[in-house]
Amino acid sequence: MRRTQIYLTEKEHSGISELAMLTGKRQSELIRQAVDEYLVRKKPDDKLNKIRKAKGIWKDRSDLDLTKLRADFDRY
C-alpha cells in the first residue's frame, strides 16, 4: 500500500468523518473504498462493456425509421 495525501473541502472532511463514526471504519478505509468504486465506474473497459451490452437494443422497434435516423448521422 502507498501513502498519499489529499486535500478535502470542509464539507468532504466532515462528511467522511461522520461516516467513519457511523460505520466504525477508518476514514482512510472509506476513502480507499470510494476510490475503488469510482475506478470501477470510470474504467474504459467498463464503458466498452456497456456499449457492447447495448448493441441491438433497438433492433425490434417498429416505431422508428432507423434508416432515416442513421442518415442524420451521415450528413457531415
Secondary structure, 3 states (H helix, E strand, C coil): CCCCCCCCCHHHHHHHHHHHHHHCCCHHHHHHHHHHHHHHHHCHHHHHHHHHHHCCCCCCCCCCCHHHHHHHHCCC
